[in-house]
Amino acid sequence: MGRKVGIVATGQTKHGSRRLDVNLRELITEVVTKALEDADLRMEDVDAVFLGNMEPFEGFMFPELWSVEGWGGYLKPSVKFNTGGTVGTTTTMAAYYYVAAGLYDTVLAVGFEKQSDGHTQAAITTVGDPVWERTMMAGAVGNFAVMASTYIHESGVTPEQAAKVAVKARRNACNNEYAHLQMPNLTVEEVLASQILAHPIRKLDMCPQSDGAVAMVIAEESKARKLAPRPAWIRAVATAHEQQYMGDSPKRLAIMRSQIAASQKVYKAVGITNPRKELDVAEIYEVATYAEMAMYENLRFCERGHGGRLIDEGVTSMTGELPVNPSGGVLSTNPIGATAMIRVAEAALQVMGKAGKRQVPNVRTALATGYGGNAWTDALILASN
């Protein structure tokens, strides 16, 4: 089982489409400073730094090397991760394993991305097979359009229900000082009237492209209890991968087998049998509105085919039975190297009772997920004890 491990501090930048006020090193410095101050630590108190970043999206290799002063890397052991949409959760899970195993007592985890320095779409256009898939599934929009089309056919979910997801996300983001898209007056009608990107995905059905960074301090039990009055304990972690041609996915990606497998592993590890009743909040990696509803089903928040019903009934709203993405989620903020770690940091803030205006009352157990390349998922359970 290893040692008990907790998240004791977090830091985020203000996320935006173009952070022209800082370079990448300065962006990282913002969150490292905030996380260390949150734990009342100095860099000398940290044993190692774990870094998450999708370097193709900046357009140059090894951005962490010239940013070393930003993350305090002088004479510090460090590990770099680059796993697509899951990079932030991968980095967190690796830090957890190193601390649980006793290799380090205190680890600083940092996720960062400055997409305005590069061109993300150009970097991921080649994801699809060049003969069979690329013409319709190049990049995130095409992949999720195929998923949404099949999901609509299989479940009967409607564009209006998808639009409700977009409205929920951008309104939740108004309570999050760090969120990129804050749209307090967004309506279902405006979402439905937004530009079609790839049928049925409209512009407001998709996540933005953001610059931003996030950091967390992760520590073993005795130190964690000294550094935070209420640590967010990492109770279980799991990852599941499914390498395949995208078009070969069952139900064209709406049934996310890796997400089902990873979530089942963490539920079993902590004894959760009814996630909708036993989770207090969830921060999930939803790239598109239709994906969020499909994830409700894959994560067992509802029966298969009932994802649209959950959003209609307000179950996943801030005041609902199981609030999903009170931070605004990926639909509101998406600095890819940091995005999945933001899910963990936001879940940790909920457990620690430090989420401010976006705080859900009495959170004891939270789920955080990362999702990458339509084929792999990370899942973590955080708890107050």
C-alpha distance (Angstrom), angle and dihedral (degrees) to the residues before:
residue distance angle dihedral
M1 . . .
G2 3.82 . .
R3 3.78 126.8 .
K4 3.79 124.7 -31.5
V5 3.80 110.3 -99.7
G6 3.79 130.7 -162.7
I7 3.79 141.2 -176.2
V8 3.79 107.0 -123.9
A9 3.81 105.1 172.1
T10 3.80 142.2 16.6
G11 3.78 140.0 -170.0
Q12 3.81 133.6 -170.6
T13 3.76 136.8 -176.7
K14 3.76 123.9 -132.4
H15 3.82 99.8 -93.4
G16 3.80 122.1 -138.5
S17 3.77 143.7 154.7
R18 3.80 93.0 -100.7
R19 3.81 121.7 15.4
L20 3.79 93.9 -168.1
D21 3.81 91.0 159.4
V22 3.82 92.4 74.3
N23 3.77 139.8 34.1
L24 3.80 120.2 -131.6
R25 3.80 94.6 -91.1
E26 3.81 91.3 51.4
L27 3.80 90.8 47.1
I28 3.80 89.9 55.7
T29 3.81 91.5 45.6
E30 3.82 89.3 59.1
V31 3.79 94.5 60.7
V32 3.78 97.8 37.0
T33 3.80 89.3 53.6
K34 3.81 92.2 47.9
A35 3.82 94.2 48.0
L36 3.81 93.7 47.6
E37 3.80 91.7 47.3
D38 3.80 90.4 48.5
A39 3.82 89.1 57.8
D40 3.83 94.5 36.0
L41 3.80 89.6 -121.8
R42 3.78 136.5 137.2
M43 3.78 125.4 -141.0
E44 3.81 88.7 -105.1
D45 3.82 88.5 65.1
V46 3.82 92.5 60.0
D47 3.80 118.0 89.8
A48 3.82 98.8 -162.4
V49 3.80 143.0 -6.2
F50 3.80 123.5 -131.6
L51 3.80 116.5 -162.0
G52 3.80 133.0 -159.4
N53 3.81 123.3 -167.8
M54 3.81 140.1 139.2
E55 3.78 97.6 -135.5
P56 3.85 96.9 -172.2
F57 3.80 87.0 68.0
E58 3.82 91.8 62.1
G59 3.78 88.5 46.9
F60 3.81 97.6 -126.2
M61 3.78 135.8 79.9
F62 3.81 127.5 -103.9
P63 3.82 99.1 3.6
E64 3.81 88.8 172.0
L65 3.81 90.9 67.0
W66 3.80 97.4 62.4
S67 3.82 88.5 38.1
V68 3.80 93.6 55.9
E69 3.81 94.0 117.0
G70 3.80 88.5 54.9
W71 3.79 94.7 60.7
G72 3.80 97.2 34.9
G73 3.76 95.3 -112.2
Y74 3.79 100.3 155.6
L75 3.82 106.6 128.3
K76 3.84 90.5 -15.0
P77 3.82 124.0 129.1
S78 3.78 108.3 -118.8
V79 3.79 140.4 -179.8
K80 3.82 125.6 -160.8
F81 3.83 124.3 -150.5
N82 3.79 129.3 -164.4
T83 3.82 112.1 175.8
G84 3.80 106.1 139.8
G85 3.78 119.1 -115.6
T86 3.79 91.4 -4.1
V87 3.80 95.6 54.6
G88 3.81 93.5 107.5
T89 3.79 94.6 50.5
T90 3.80 91.5 41.0
T91 3.81 89.4 55.2
T92 3.81 91.5 47.8
M93 3.79 93.3 48.0
A94 3.79 92.2 49.0
A95 3.80 90.4 51.5
Y96 3.80 88.6 49.4
Y97 3.81 92.4 52.4
Y98 3.80 93.6 47.6
V99 3.81 92.2 51.0
A100 3.82 94.3 41.6
A101 3.80 89.4 51.5
G102 3.80 92.0 52.8
L103 3.81 97.4 -115.2
Y104 3.81 91.7 120.2
D105 3.80 133.8 11.7
T106 3.81 99.4 -157.3
V107 3.80 125.5 26.4
L108 3.78 130.4 -178.6
A109 3.82 111.9 -145.7
V110 3.81 117.3 -162.3
G111 3.81 130.0 -175.4
F112 3.80 120.1 -173.3
E113 3.80 143.4 165.7
K114 3.80 134.7 171.9
Q115 3.77 100.4 -171.8
S116 3.80 92.6 171.6
D117 3.82 87.0 72.1
G118 3.81 90.8 63.4
H119 3.78 142.2 11.5
T120 3.78 115.3 -91.2
Q121 3.80 97.8 -172.6
A122 3.80 92.0 54.2
A123 3.80 89.0 51.6
I124 3.82 94.8 54.3
T125 3.81 101.4 35.0
T126 3.80 89.5 96.7
V127 3.82 93.9 58.0
G128 3.81 92.0 98.8
D129 3.77 124.3 71.8
P130 3.83 106.1 -91.4
V131 3.81 95.3 -131.1
W132 3.81 106.1 34.4
E133 3.80 107.3 23.3
R134 3.78 117.2 17.6
T135 3.79 98.0 81.9
M136 3.80 91.3 64.0
M137 3.82 105.7 14.4
A138 3.80 104.7 44.9
G139 3.78 109.3 137.7
A140 3.78 132.1 -14.7
V141 3.80 98.4 -54.2
G142 3.80 94.9 54.8
N143 3.78 93.9 45.2
F144 3.78 93.9 50.0
A145 3.80 91.9 44.0
V146 3.81 89.0 58.4
M147 3.81 89.7 46.6
A148 3.81 92.1 48.7
S149 3.80 94.0 48.0
T150 3.77 92.5 53.9
Y151 3.80 92.8 41.3
I152 3.79 90.4 54.6
H153 3.79 90.2 50.5
E154 3.79 95.2 46.9
S155 3.82 100.9 40.1
G156 3.79 105.9 24.2
V157 3.80 91.6 -124.5
T158 3.80 112.0 163.3
P159 3.82 135.9 -138.1
E160 3.81 87.5 -117.6
Q161 3.81 90.7 59.0
A162 3.80 90.3 48.5
A163 3.79 89.2 50.8
K164 3.82 89.5 54.1
V165 3.82 88.3 57.6
A166 3.82 89.9 53.4
V167 3.80 91.7 49.4
K168 3.83 92.1 48.2
A169 3.80 92.1 50.8
R170 3.81 98.3 47.6
R171 3.81 93.1 43.9
N172 3.82 91.6 49.0
A173 3.80 87.5 51.7
C174 3.80 89.5 62.5
N175 3.82 87.4 72.9
N176 3.82 90.8 52.1
E177 3.79 114.2 81.7
Y178 3.81 91.0 -161.7
A179 3.82 99.1 50.0
H180 3.80 121.5 116.5
L181 3.84 102.8 -147.5
Q182 3.79 112.0 43.7
M183 3.82 109.2 172.5
P184 3.82 110.5 164.5
N185 3.80 95.8 172.3
L186 3.81 99.4 42.2
T187 3.81 112.8 137.4
V188 3.78 135.0 -161.2
E189 3.80 88.5 -115.6
E190 3.81 91.9 56.4
V191 3.79 91.6 51.1
L192 3.80 91.2 50.3
A193 3.79 90.6 48.9
S194 3.81 95.0 50.8
Q195 3.79 121.8 109.2
I196 3.81 119.3 -72.9
L197 3.81 109.7 -120.3
A198 3.81 98.8 177.2
H199 3.78 117.8 -16.8
P200 3.02 122.2 -64.4
I201 3.82 93.2 8.9
R202 3.78 114.7 90.9
K203 3.78 126.4 -167.3
L204 3.81 93.5 -100.3
D205 3.82 90.7 48.3
M206 3.81 90.1 67.2
C207 3.78 135.3 71.3
P208 3.81 120.4 -107.1
Q209 3.79 128.3 -115.3
S210 3.81 107.7 -109.2
D211 3.79 142.7 -176.0
G212 3.79 113.2 -140.1
A213 3.78 151.1 108.8
V214 3.79 141.4 -139.0
A215 3.81 134.2 -164.6
M216 3.80 136.1 -169.2
V217 3.78 135.2 -171.6
I218 3.81 111.9 -136.8
A219 3.81 120.5 -169.4
E220 3.79 143.5 172.2
E221 3.80 118.2 -101.2
S222 3.80 103.8 -90.6
K223 3.79 93.1 47.1
A224 3.79 93.1 40.4
R225 3.79 91.8 56.9
K226 3.81 90.1 52.8
L227 3.79 94.8 46.1
A228 3.80 100.2 47.1
P229 3.82 133.7 28.9
R230 3.81 90.3 -142.8
P231 3.83 113.7 17.7
A232 3.79 120.0 -164.1
W233 3.79 100.5 -120.9
I234 3.79 116.7 -146.1
R235 3.79 100.2 -131.2
A236 3.80 100.2 173.7
V237 3.80 140.5 -1.9
A238 3.80 131.9 -172.1
T239 3.77 140.2 169.2
A240 3.79 130.7 -163.2
H241 3.80 128.6 -172.5
E242 3.77 132.8 -163.4
Q243 3.81 115.1 -174.5
Q244 3.78 111.6 -164.7
Y245 3.75 147.6 117.5
M246 3.78 104.4 -68.6
G247 3.78 92.8 -129.4
D248 3.80 91.1 56.2
S249 3.80 92.8 64.3
P250 3.82 114.1 118.1
K251 3.79 111.6 -100.0
R252 3.82 86.4 2.9
L253 3.80 97.8 -75.2
A254 3.83 99.7 -45.5
I255 3.80 90.4 103.8
M256 3.80 97.9 60.2
R257 3.77 103.7 -161.6
S258 3.80 94.2 -174.6
Q259 3.81 90.6 52.4
I260 3.78 91.7 49.2
A261 3.81 91.2 49.6
A262 3.82 96.9 45.8
S263 3.79 94.9 45.7
Q264 3.80 92.1 46.9
K265 3.80 89.4 53.7
V266 3.80 95.0 53.6
Y267 3.81 93.1 41.6
K268 3.79 90.1 53.0
A269 3.81 92.1 46.2
V270 3.82 92.5 58.9
G271 3.81 98.5 31.6
I272 3.82 99.0 -107.2
T273 3.80 111.5 157.8
N274 3.81 99.9 161.2
P275 3.83 108.9 37.4
R276 3.80 94.6 -176.7
K277 3.80 90.7 57.7
E278 3.80 100.8 32.6
L279 3.82 101.2 44.4
D280 3.80 117.2 76.1
V281 3.81 96.7 -163.9
A282 3.81 139.4 -3.1
E283 3.79 130.9 -151.8
I284 3.80 105.1 -166.4
Y285 3.79 132.4 179.4
E286 3.80 101.3 -113.8
V287 3.80 113.4 168.7
A288 3.81 95.2 178.6
T289 3.79 136.8 20.2
Y290 3.79 94.1 -111.9
A291 3.80 89.7 49.3
E292 3.81 91.4 56.7
M293 3.81 91.5 55.8
A294 3.81 91.8 46.4
M295 3.81 88.7 49.8
Y296 3.80 90.6 55.2
E297 3.79 85.6 63.7
N298 3.80 97.7 41.2
L299 3.82 90.8 49.5
R300 3.82 90.3 49.1
F301 3.78 96.4 -116.8
C302 3.81 85.5 134.0
E303 3.78 142.1 -3.0
R304 3.79 121.6 -73.1
G305 3.79 109.8 -77.0
H306 3.82 95.2 19.0
G307 3.82 99.5 95.4
G308 3.79 92.2 106.5
R309 3.78 91.1 49.8
L310 3.83 90.5 57.5
I311 3.79 92.8 57.5
D312 3.82 91.5 43.9
E313 3.80 91.2 53.2
G314 3.81 94.3 46.4
V315 3.79 93.0 -121.5
T316 3.82 92.2 140.6
S317 3.81 97.6 41.6
M318 3.80 122.6 110.2
T319 3.80 90.2 -94.4
G320 3.79 95.8 36.5
E321 3.77 132.3 106.7
L322 3.82 92.9 -92.4
P323 3.82 114.1 16.8
V324 3.80 111.1 -148.2
N325 3.80 119.6 -158.4
P326 3.82 101.2 -10.9
S327 3.82 84.6 175.2
G328 3.80 91.5 65.5
G329 3.78 92.2 -101.6
V330 3.79 129.3 -136.0
L331 3.80 88.9 -43.3
S332 3.79 87.0 69.9
T333 3.82 102.9 32.1
N334 3.81 129.7 24.4
P335 3.83 120.7 165.8
I336 3.80 89.2 154.8
G337 3.81 99.9 -148.2
A338 3.80 87.8 52.1
T339 3.81 102.0 30.9
A340 3.80 100.1 92.3
M341 3.81 91.9 42.0
I342 3.80 88.1 53.4
R343 3.81 86.8 59.2
V344 3.82 89.2 56.0
A345 3.81 94.2 42.7
E346 3.80 91.4 49.5
A347 3.81 91.6 48.2
A348 3.81 88.6 49.0
L349 3.81 91.7 51.1
Q350 3.81 88.9 52.7
V351 3.81 92.2 51.8
M352 3.80 92.1 44.9
G353 3.81 90.9 48.9
K354 3.83 91.5 -122.5
A355 3.82 101.5 115.2
G356 3.80 95.7 108.0
K357 3.80 116.1 -159.7
R358 3.82 90.8 2.2
Q359 3.80 94.2 53.2
V360 3.80 116.2 131.8
P361 3.83 110.5 -146.6
N362 3.81 120.7 -104.2
V363 3.81 99.6 -0.6
R364 3.79 112.1 -178.2
T365 3.81 102.4 152.7
A366 3.81 127.4 33.8
L367 3.80 136.2 178.1
A368 3.80 123.0 -145.3
T369 3.80 124.9 -176.0
G370 3.78 139.6 -174.6
Y371 3.79 123.3 -158.6
G372 3.80 127.3 -165.4
G373 3.75 138.6 -175.7
N374 3.81 93.1 -17.9
A375 3.77 88.6 -81.8
W376 3.80 110.8 73.4
T377 3.80 139.2 47.1
D378 3.82 137.7 -169.3
A379 3.80 120.8 -159.8
L380 3.80 131.3 -172.1
I381 3.79 133.6 -176.8
L382 3.82 116.0 -150.2
A383 3.79 121.4 -169.7
S384 3.78 141.9 177.9
N385 3.83 93.0 -122.1
